[in-house]
Amino acid sequence: MIKGFKMKLFPGQEEEYERRHNLLWPEMRDSIHAHGGKNYTIFLDKETLTLFGTIEIESEEEWARQADDAINRKWWDFMADIMETNPDNSPVSTDLHQVFHLD
């Protein structure tokens, strides 16, 4: 299934967000894959600083388990200074409803 979501950057953090993702830790990549994620893409709306992400996941349940993965939590802590986060440093994220898909 394809999951869509949005998140929000702090002003002036566009380049830093992209830089950090260009240097994505191999163990974070492994964690995403281990929890059923693939074909992960994030887009930035520069006018609103809204990030739009899509990821193919095997199941919502398996993907949700990544929240408890130590490397994922370390990534959240690493990213917390440049984007909106919850008290546990997870990104404030809103799931988006898919209205169209074409292969």
ABEGO torsion letter per residue (X at the ends): XBBBBBBBBBBGAAAAAAAAAAABBAAAAAAAAAAGBBGBBBBBBAAAGBBBBBBBBABAAAAAAAAABAAAAAAAAAAAAABBBBAAGBBBBBBBBBABBBX
